[in-house]
Structure formats: C-alpha cells, structure tokens
C-alpha cells in the first residue's frame, strides 16, 4: 500500500526535529565530557535531560512543602543540586548561608552524621520492638 505523501508542514517539522537533534548532539560533544561517539553523546544528553526534569520536579515539590510541615528547604536544595546549571551552585551557597546550623562549606561533620544515624537506628528499633507501648509511655508523661 503506498504511503501518503508528506505535507509541507510535516516535512518542515521533521527537518526542524532533525536539525534540533543534530545541534543538541553537537553541543553535547563539544561541551559535555568529550564523548567520542554519537551513542555516548545521546546517552549523556538523555541523562542531562532526566536530571533537569527531576531537579525541577523536586524544586517545585519543595516550594509546595515550604508552608506545609515537611522538609521543603532540603528538597529544594536536592532539586537544585540535580539541575545542570551554573547558577544553581551559587543559589545553593546563598541558601546554605541563610539557614542556621549549616557550615559555610556545606560539609556535615562525621560525628554529627554518626549521632543522627544512631538516633534513627534507636528510634526504629524502639518502634519495632515496643510499638504502641512506647506511644502510651510517652503519653503518660503529659497526662
């Protein structure tokens, strides 16, 4: 069965898509991690696109969570760190400077990480072993 001839509009869209794809791959090869093949450039471009989409989704969710109870700022910072833009590093640095308790270099001391991990393990163990008993014990403090 003969295929229908393309309309000039469809032909224009295909040409634009092909030119756009070729330009994106060329830019990725020039500015990326110096990919050798077109396959590597396509993979790198796809990963960059996925990071950008995931980063923006996390930033939007973080903004929504700011007035609600939840870790809004943490989610925003994680989302910004995923975005492949130079301005995000500056913005993360500005946010870190304004939030009390975060070191200027952004590194959390090992002792703090160990302490937080121990608290999480102890709380999880208590919840699994004693469950409702712990909740009623804590409620008895306030009654």
C-alpha positions in Angstrom: 0.0 0.0 0.0 1.6 3.3 -1.0 2.3 5.7 1.8 0.7 9.1 1.8 2.9 11.9 0.7 4.1 14.2 3.4 2.6 17.6 3.7 4.9 20.6 3.6 4.1 21.2 7.3 5.1 17.6 8.3 8.2 17.9 6.2 9.1 21.2 8.0 8.6 19.6 11.5 10.8 16.6 10.6 13.5 18.9 9.2 13.3 21.0 12.4 13.5 18.0 14.6 16.5 16.6 12.7 18.3 19.9 12.9 17.5 20.3 16.6 18.7 16.8 17.4 21.9 17.3 15.4 22.6 20.6 17.1 22.0 19.2 20.6 24.3 16.2 19.9 27.0 18.5 18.5 26.7 20.8 21.5 26.9 17.8 23.9 30.0 16.5 22.2 31.6 20.0 22.4 30.6 20.9 25.9 30.0 17.6 27.7 32.5 15.1 28.9 34.1 14.9 25.5 32.1 12.0 24.3 33.7 10.0 21.5 30.7 8.5 19.7 27.2 9.7 18.9 25.9 6.9 21.2 27.8 8.3 24.2 26.6 11.9 23.3 22.9 10.7 23.1 23.3 8.9 26.5 24.9 11.9 28.1 22.2 14.2 26.7 19.4 11.9 27.9 20.9 11.8 31.4 21.3 15.6 31.5 17.6 16.0 30.4 16.5 13.5 33.1 18.5 15.3 35.8 16.9 18.6 34.7 13.4 17.2 34.8 14.0 15.5 38.1 15.6 18.6 39.6 12.7 20.9 38.6 10.2 18.4 39.9 12.0 18.4 43.3 12.3 22.2 43.4 8.5 22.5 42.7 7.6 19.9 45.3 10.0 21.7 47.8 8.3 25.0 47.2 4.9 23.5 47.7 6.2 21.9 51.0 7.6 25.2 52.4 4.3 26.3 54.1 3.4 22.7 55.0 5.1 20.6 57.6 7.9 18.9 55.8 11.5 19.2 54.7 10.8 21.9 52.0 14.3 23.5 52.0 16.1 20.2 52.0 14.1 19.0 48.9 14.7 22.4 47.2 18.4 22.1 47.8 18.5 18.5 46.5 16.5 19.5 43.4 18.8 22.5 42.7 21.9 20.2 43.1 20.5 18.0 40.3 20.0 20.8 37.9 22.8 21.2 35.4 23.1 25.0 35.5 25.9 27.1 36.9 23.6 29.5 38.7 22.2 26.7 40.9 25.6 26.3 42.7 25.5 30.0 43.6 21.9 29.8 44.8 22.6 26.7 46.9 25.5 28.6 48.5 23.2 31.5 49.3 20.6 29.3 50.8 23.2 27.5 53.0 24.4 30.8 54.3 20.9 31.8 55.4 20.0 28.6 57.1 21.4 28.4 60.6 23.4 25.4 61.6 24.8 24.6 58.2 28.5 25.1 57.8 29.7 27.5 55.1 31.4 24.7 53.2 28.2 22.6 53.4 30.0 19.6 54.9 28.4 18.0 57.9 30.9 16.7 60.5 31.3 13.0 60.7 30.4 13.0 64.4 27.0 14.6 63.6 26.3 12.0 60.9 27.1 9.2 63.3 24.9 10.7 66.0 22.0 11.2 63.6 22.4 7.6 62.4 22.4 6.2 65.9 19.2 8.2 66.8 17.4 6.9 63.7 18.5 3.3 64.5 17.5 3.5 68.1 14.1 5.1 67.3 13.4 2.5 64.6 14.4 -0.3 66.9 12.1 1.0 69.7 9.2 1.4 67.3 9.6 -2.2 66.0 10.1 -3.8 69.4 7.7 -1.8 71.6 5.4 0.0 69.1 2.2 1.1 70.9 3.8 0.6 74.3 6.3 3.5 73.6 3.5 5.7 72.4 1.4 5.1 75.6 4.5 5.6 77.7 5.3 9.0 76.2 1.6 10.0 76.5 1.8 9.2 80.2 4.4 11.9 80.6 2.0 14.5 79.6 -1.1 13.3 81.5 
